[in-house]
Amino acid sequence: MIQISPETQLFIREHSSDDVRALALQAKKYPDINMPTAITQIAGRQVAAEKIPSWREIEEIWYPKHLSLEQCSSEITARYKARLFQGDSLTDLTGGFGIDCSFLATGFKSATYVERQEELCEIAAHNFPILNLNHINVRNEDGVAYLQTMSPVDCIFLDPARRNEHGGKTVAISDCEPNVAELEALLLNKANRVMIKLSPMLDLSLALKELKHTQEIHILSVNNECKELLLILGQTIPQEIKIHCVNLSTKGEQEGQHFTFTREQEQCSQCSYTDSLDEYLYEPNASLLKAGAFKSLSSAFPIRKLHPNSHLYTSDTLIDNFPGRIFRIVNQCSFNKKESKECLADLKKANITIRNFPATVAELRKRIKLSEGGDTYLFASTLNNEQKVLIRCEKIK
């Protein structure tokens, strides 16, 4: 049973921004303080300030040991998921720290949180009432065992463990625990809709072969870093699966980006390639790169792709709503040492990106002697005529 004394609570409040490693070395100075508990809570609050900002000022919330928190959802992705799911009843079979459950539950009249780790259940049972989520029932059970005996609900949510037995990231659903491919029929027997959260490392084509009732895919990035794959299963097998490529922003002035396509559209779309560059360069966001929506982008916007394997586009038109980064091309040159030296002579540093180019960032940086950073962006890529090109840009958005 977790208990935090008033003295330890005060210590946590007063040292909430301190370096926890330094505090751990000072334990003997504070004999009345439960230092392991204090350090866990201080570290949790510091991560929450970044990942769950709406919880930041709620001092009563308890946090788990760092590993659990490291793997949990961010608030911005949890809120996105909550927009997709509403109904009367929800069951979260892999409760964890409870971030996803707490945001999803706001769209349901009743919810059940299932988690096999007793300590996480204790934390969830403490936190949910503090968050005014008194309609969530906490169950300390194995998720699969609970699934087999539970009453049907409107929606089920799962976040399978995504590390293999050697500690590496998994790319196949069969390597996840529980294996949702084996449970697909049972899940859809117990719920009208099922949301499965998966690693962005997962092989999407393989997942779709294994989960036949997938109706929607949502690929979530935050600040252009791919974070989650969401598969939504339903009672019917659709002819086409909508793929939603979403880039959420935690930077207040920037809006999120959303692009939807199907694999059938991608196969049928026309794409024009180019041997030359126009005024602007377009780089698709991380969700689009993961989804492979390359020809679909060419159909949706007046842009030309540099090469079938160079996932960059160019246009004479400034397209404000392009789902990715937009650059103005300053100049360009070949990979020839003399030419590249002249083109980049005034530069001391640049942000370098490689797209379909026969050198790594480190190799290129060494060759052209540029350090990292600054306001200049340098793309090394290949045009449709196989010409290798260095493209010097300034970022527009």
C-alpha positions as CSV (number, residue, x, y, z in Angstrom):
1,M,0.0,0.0,0.0
2,I,1.5,3.4,-1.1
3,Q,1.5,5.9,1.7
4,I,3.1,9.3,1.5
5,S,3.6,11.1,4.8
6,P,2.9,14.9,5.2
7,E,6.6,15.5,5.6
8,T,7.4,13.7,2.4
9,Q,4.6,15.5,0.6
10,L,6.0,18.8,1.7
11,F,9.5,17.7,0.6
12,I,8.1,16.8,-2.9
13,R,6.4,20.2,-3.2
14,E,9.5,22.1,-2.2
15,H,12.0,20.1,-4.3
16,S,9.7,19.6,-7.4
17,S,12.2,21.1,-9.8
18,D,15.4,19.7,-8.3
19,D,17.8,17.2,-9.9
20,V,16.6,13.8,-8.6
21,R,20.1,12.3,-9.0
22,A,21.5,14.9,-6.7
23,L,18.6,14.4,-4.2
24,A,19.3,10.7,-4.1
25,L,22.8,11.4,-2.9
26,Q,21.5,13.6,-0.1
27,A,19.2,11.0,1.5
28,K,21.1,11.0,4.8
29,K,20.4,14.8,5.3
30,Y,16.6,14.0,5.4
31,P,16.1,11.1,7.8
32,D,12.3,11.8,8.1
33,I,11.8,11.7,4.4
34,N,11.0,8.5,2.4
35,M,13.5,9.4,-0.3
36,P,12.8,6.6,-2.8
37,T,9.1,7.7,-2.8
38,A,10.0,11.4,-3.0
39,I,12.3,10.8,-5.9
40,T,9.7,8.7,-7.8
41,Q,7.1,11.5,-7.4
42,I,9.5,14.4,-8.2
43,A,10.7,12.6,-11.3
44,G,7.1,11.8,-12.3
45,R,6.0,15.4,-11.9
46,Q,8.9,16.6,-14.1
47,V,8.0,14.2,-16.9
48,A,4.3,15.1,-16.5
49,A,5.1,18.8,-17.0
50,E,6.1,17.8,-20.5
51,K,3.9,14.9,-21.3
52,I,0.7,15.7,-19.4
53,P,0.6,19.4,-18.9
54,S,-3.0,19.5,-17.5
55,W,-1.9,17.4,-14.5
56,R,1.1,19.5,-13.8
57,E,-0.6,21.7,-11.1
58,I,-2.5,18.8,-9.4
59,E,-0.3,18.0,-6.5
60,E,-2.4,15.1,-5.2
61,I,-1.6,12.9,-8.3
62,W,0.7,9.9,-7.7
63,Y,3.2,8.8,-10.3
64,P,4.7,5.3,-11.0
65,K,8.3,4.4,-11.3
66,H,10.0,5.9,-14.3
67,L,9.9,3.0,-16.7
68,S,6.1,2.9,-16.7
69,L,5.9,6.7,-17.2
70,E,8.5,6.5,-20.0
71,Q,6.2,4.2,-22.0
72,C,2.9,6.0,-21.4
73,S,1.0,8.2,-23.8
74,S,1.4,12.0,-23.9
75,E,-1.7,14.1,-23.2
76,I,-1.9,15.4,-26.8
77,T,-2.1,11.9,-28.3
78,A,-4.5,10.7,-25.6
79,R,-6.8,13.7,-26.3
80,Y,-6.7,12.8,-30.0
81,K,-7.8,9.2,-29.2
82,A,-10.6,10.5,-27.0
83,R,-12.1,12.3,-30.1
84,L,-12.3,9.0,-31.9
85,F,-14.2,7.0,-29.3
86,Q,-17.4,7.7,-27.5
87,G,-20.3,5.6,-26.2
88,D,-21.9,4.1,-23.1
89,S,-19.2,1.6,-21.9
90,L,-15.4,1.4,-22.4
91,T,-12.9,-1.2,-21.2
92,D,-9.1,-0.6,-21.2
93,L,-7.5,-4.0,-21.0
94,T,-3.9,-2.7,-20.6
95,G,-4.4,0.1,-18.1
96,G,-0.8,1.0,-17.3
97,F,-0.4,4.5,-15.7
98,G,-3.9,5.3,-16.9
99,I,-3.3,8.3,-19.1
100,D,-5.1,6.9,-22.1
101,C,-7.9,5.5,-20.0
102,S,-8.4,8.8,-18.1
103,F,-8.9,10.8,-21.4
104,L,-10.9,8.1,-23.2
105,A,-13.2,7.7,-20.3
106,T,-14.5,11.3,-20.6
107,G,-16.5,10.1,-23.6
108,F,-18.3,7.2,-21.8
109,K,-20.9,6.8,-19.1
110,S,-18.9,3.9,-17.5
111,A,-15.3,2.6,-17.9
112,T,-13.2,-0.2,-16.6
113,Y,-9.5,0.0,-16.2
114,V,-7.8,-3.5,-16.2
115,E,-4.1,-3.8,-15.1
116,R,-2.2,-6.8,-13.7
117,Q,0.4,-4.8,-11.8
118,E,-1.0,-4.1,-8.3
119,E,1.0,-0.9,-7.8
120,L,-0.3,0.6,-11.0
121,C,-3.9,-0.3,-10.0
122,E,-3.4,1.4,-6.6
123,I,-2.1,4.5,-8.3
124,A,-5.0,4.6,-10.8
125,A,-7.6,4.0,-8.0
126,H,-6.0,7.0,-6.2
127,N,-5.8,9.3,-9.3
128,F,-9.1,8.8,-11.0
129,P,-11.3,10.4,-8.3
130,I,-8.9,13.3,-8.1
131,L,-9.5,13.8,-11.8
132,N,-13.3,13.6,-11.2
133,L,-13.4,10.3,-13.0
134,N,-15.5,8.5,-10.5
135,H,-17.1,6.3,-13.2
136,I,-13.9,4.3,-13.8
137,N,-13.9,0.9,-12.2
138,V,-10.3,-0.4,-11.4
139,R,-9.6,-4.1,-11.8
140,N,-6.3,-5.7,-10.8
141,E,-6.4,-8.6,-13.3
142,D,-4.7,-10.0,-16.4
143,G,-6.2,-8.3,-19.4
144,V,-6.7,-11.4,-21.5
145,A,-8.2,-13.4,-18.6
146,Y,-10.6,-10.5,-18.0
147,L,-11.5,-10.3,-21.7
148,Q,-12.6,-13.9,-21.7
149,T,-15.2,-13.5,-19.0
150,M,-16.2,-9.8,-19.3
151,S,-19.7,-8.6,-20.4
152,P,-19.9,-6.9,-23.8
153,V,-19.1,-3.2,-24.0
154,D,-19.2,-0.5,-26.7
155,C,-15.5,-0.1,-27.0
156,I,-12.3,-1.8,-26.0
157,F,-8.8,-0.2,-25.9
158,L,-5.5,-2.1,-25.8
159,D,-1.9,-1.0,-25.8
160,P,0.1,-4.3,-26.1
161,A,3.6,-4.5,-24.7
162,R,5.9,-3.8,-27.6
163,R,9.3,-5.1,-26.5
164,N,10.6,-8.5,-27.4
165,E,12.3,-10.9,-25.0
166,H,15.7,-9.4,-25.8
167,G,14.5,-5.9,-25.0
168,G,14.4,-4.7,-28.7
169,K,11.5,-3.0,-30.4
170,T,9.0,-5.2,-32.2
171,V,7.9,-4.9,-35.9
172,A,5.2,-7.6,-35.9
173,I,1.9,-7.9,-34.0
174,S,2.8,-11.5,-33.2
175,D,5.7,-10.2,-31.1
176,C,3.4,-8.0,-29.0
177,E,2.0,-9.1,-25.7
178,P,-0.9,-9.8,-25.8
179,N,-1.0,-11.0,-29.4
180,V,-4.0,-9.1,-30.6
181,A,-4.1,-11.0,-33.9
182,E,-5.0,-14.2,-32.0
183,L,-7.6,-12.3,-30.0
184,E,-9.3,-10.4,-32.9
185,A,-12.4,-12.6,-33.0
186,L,-12.8,-12.5,-29.2
187,L,-12.3,-8.8,-29.0
188,L,-15.0,-8.1,-31.6
189,N,-17.3,-10.5,-29.8
190,K,-17.0,-8.4,-26.7
191,A,-17.1,-4.9,-28.3
192,N,-18.5,-3.1,-31.3
193,R,-15.2,-1.2,-31.9
194,V,-11.7,-1.9,-30.8
195,M,-8.8,0.5,-30.7
196,I,-5.3,-0.9,-30.7
197,K,-2.3,1.3,-30.0
198,L,0.9,0.1,-31.6
199,S,4.5,1.2,-32.0
200,P,5.4,3.3,-35.0
201,M,8.2,0.7,-35.6
202,L,5.5,-1.8,-36.5
203,D,5.3,-3.1,-40.1
204,L,1.9,-1.7,-41.2
205,S,1.4,-4.0,-44.2
206,L,2.0,-7.0,-42.0
207,A,-0.4,-5.7,-39.3
208,L,-3.2,-5.3,-41.9
209,K,-2.7,-8.9,-43.1
210,E,-3.1,-10.1,-39.5
211,L,-6.0,-7.9,-38.4
212,K,-8.7,-8.5,-41.1
213,H,-11.3,-6.2,-39.4
214,T,-9.2,-3.1,-39.5
215,Q,-11.5,-0.2,-40.6
216,E,-9.3,2.8,-39.9
217,I,-5.6,3.6,-39.4
218,H,-4.4,6.7,-37.6
219,I,-0.7,7.4,-37.7
220,L,0.1,10.0,-35.0
221,S,3.2,12.2,-34.9
222,V,3.9,15.0,-32.4
223,N,6.1,17.9,-33.6
224,N,7.0,15.8,-36.6
225,E,8.2,12.7,-34.6
226,C,6.1,9.6,-35.2
227,K,4.7,8.3,-31.9
228,E,1.8,5.9,-32.3
229,L,-0.1,3.7,-34.8
230,L,-3.8,3.3,-34.0
231,L,-5.8,0.5,-35.6
232,I,-9.5,0.7,-35.2
233,L,-11.3,-2.6,-35.7
234,G,-15.1,-2.9,-36.4
235,Q,-17.7,-5.6,-37.1
236,T,-17.4,-5.5,-40.9
237,I,-14.4,-5.9,-43.2
238,P,-14.2,-2.7,-45.3
239,Q,-13.3,-2.6,-49.0
240,E,-10.9,0.3,-48.4
241,I,-9.2,1.3,-45.2
242,K,-8.9,5.0,-44.5
243,I,-5.4,6.0,-43.4
244,H,-5.3,9.2,-41.4
245,C,-1.8,10.8,-41.2
246,V,-1.8,13.2,-38.3
247,N,0.9,15.6,-37.1
248,L,0.0,17.2,-33.8
249,S,1.8,20.3,-32.5
250,T,2.5,21.2,-28.9
251,K,3.8,24.6,-30.1
252,G,0.8,26.9,-29.6
253,E,1.2,28.9,-32.8
254,Q,1.2,25.8,-35.1
255,E,-1.9,24.0,-36.1
256,G,-2.0,20.2,-36.5
257,Q,-1.8,18.6,-40.0
258,H,-4.2,15.9,-41.2
259,F,-4.1,14.1,-44.5
260,T,-6.3,11.1,-45.3
261,F,-5.9,8.5,-48.1
262,T,-6.4,4.8,-48.9
263,R,-3.9,2.3,-50.3
264,E,-6.1,1.9,-53.3
265,Q,-5.9,5.7,-54.0
266,E,-2.1,5.5,-53.6
267,Q,-1.8,2.7,-56.2
268,C,-4.1,4.6,-58.7
269,S,-2.6,8.1,-58.2
270,Q,-0.5,9.7,-60.9
271,C,2.8,11.2,-59.8
272,S,5.0,13.5,-61.9
273,Y,8.8,13.5,-61.3
274,T,11.3,16.2,-62.1
275,D,14.9,16.7,-63.3
276,S,14.9,20.3,-62.0
277,L,14.0,22.3,-58.9
278,D,11.4,25.1,-58.6
279,E,11.2,27.8,-56.0
280,Y,9.9,25.8,-53.1
281,L,10.8,22.4,-51.5
282,Y,8.3,20.3,-49.6
283,E,9.1,17.6,-47.1
284,P,6.2,15.4,-46.0
285,N,5.7,15.0,-42.2
286,A,6.7,11.9,-40.3
287,S,3.2,10.3,-40.4
288,L,3.1,10.6,-44.2
289,L,6.5,9.1,-44.6
290,K,5.5,6.2,-42.4
291,A,2.2,5.7,-44.3
292,G,3.9,5.9,-47.8
293,A,1.4,8.4,-49.2
294,F,3.8,9.6,-51.8
295,K,1.8,9.5,-55.0
296,S,-1.4,10.6,-53.2
297,L,0.4,13.8,-52.2
298,S,1.2,14.5,-55.8
299,S,-2.5,14.1,-56.7
300,A,-3.7,16.3,-53.9
301,F,-1.2,19.3,-54.4
302,P,0.4,21.0,-57.4
303,I,3.9,19.5,-56.7
304,R,6.4,17.3,-58.5
305,K,8.4,14.6,-56.8
306,L,12.2,14.7,-57.1
307,H,12.6,11.0,-57.8
308,P,10.6,7.8,-57.1
309,N,12.8,7.1,-54.1
310,S,13.4,10.8,-53.0
311,H,10.6,11.7,-50.7
312,L,10.8,15.4,-51.4
313,Y,8.7,17.6,-53.7
314,T,9.1,20.9,-55.5
315,S,6.8,23.6,-56.8
316,D,6.7,27.2,-58.0
317,T,3.6,27.6,-55.8
318,L,3.6,28.3,-52.1
319,I,1.2,25.8,-50.6
320,D,0.4,26.9,-47.1
321,N,-1.6,23.8,-46.1
322,F,0.9,21.3,-47.3
323,P,1.2,18.6,-44.5
324,G,4.8,18.9,-43.8
325,R,7.7,21.3,-43.7
326,I,8.0,24.0,-46.4
327,F,11.3,25.6,-47.6
328,R,12.3,28.3,-50.0
329,I,15.2,27.1,-52.2
330,V,18.2,29.5,-52.0
331,N,20.5,27.7,-54.4
332,Q,21.6,24.2,-55.4
333,C,24.7,22.5,-56.6
334,S,26.1,19.1,-57.5
335,F,28.0,16.8,-55.1
336,N,31.2,17.9,-56.9
337,K,33.7,19.0,-54.2
338,K,34.6,22.3,-56.0
339,E,31.0,23.2,-56.8
340,S,29.7,22.4,-53.4
341,K,32.5,24.5,-51.8
342,E,31.5,27.5,-53.8
343,C,27.8,27.0,-53.1
344,L,28.3,26.7,-49.4
345,A,31.3,29.0,-48.9
346,D,29.7,31.4,-46.5
347,L,28.2,28.7,-44.3
348,K,29.6,27.6,-40.9
349,K,26.7,25.4,-39.9
350,A,23.5,23.9,-41.3
351,N,20.7,21.4,-40.6
352,I,21.4,18.5,-42.9
353,T,18.8,15.9,-44.2
354,I,19.6,13.0,-46.4
355,R,16.9,11.7,-48.8
356,N,18.0,9.0,-51.3
357,F,21.6,10.0,-51.4
358,P,24.8,7.9,-51.3
359,A,26.3,9.3,-48.1
360,T,25.2,9.5,-44.5
361,V,24.7,12.8,-42.7
362,A,27.9,12.3,-40.8
363,E,29.9,11.6,-44.0
364,L,28.4,14.7,-45.7
365,R,29.0,16.9,-42.7
366,K,32.7,15.8,-42.6
367,R,33.1,16.4,-46.4
368,I,31.6,19.9,-46.5
369,K,32.9,20.9,-43.0
370,L,29.6,22.2,-41.6
371,S,28.6,21.9,-37.9
372,E,25.0,21.2,-36.8
373,G,22.4,24.0,-36.3
374,G,21.6,27.5,-37.6
375,D,18.9,28.7,-39.9
376,T,20.1,27.1,-43.1
377,Y,18.7,23.7,-44.2
378,L,20.6,21.5,-46.5
379,F,18.9,18.6,-48.3
380,A,21.1,16.0,-50.1
381,S,19.0,14.1,-52.6
382,T,18.6,12.6,-56.1
383,L,16.6,14.0,-59.0
384,N,14.7,11.9,-61.5
385,N,17.6,12.0,-64.0
386,E,19.7,10.4,-61.2
387,Q,21.7,13.6,-60.6
388,K,22.9,14.0,-57.0
389,V,22.1,17.4,-55.7
390,L,22.6,19.5,-52.6
391,I,19.7,21.9,-52.0
392,R,20.3,24.9,-49.8
393,C,17.0,26.2,-48.2
394,E,15.5,28.5,-45.7
395,K,12.5,27.3,-43.7
396,I,9.1,29.0,-44.3
397,K,7.1,26.7,-41.9
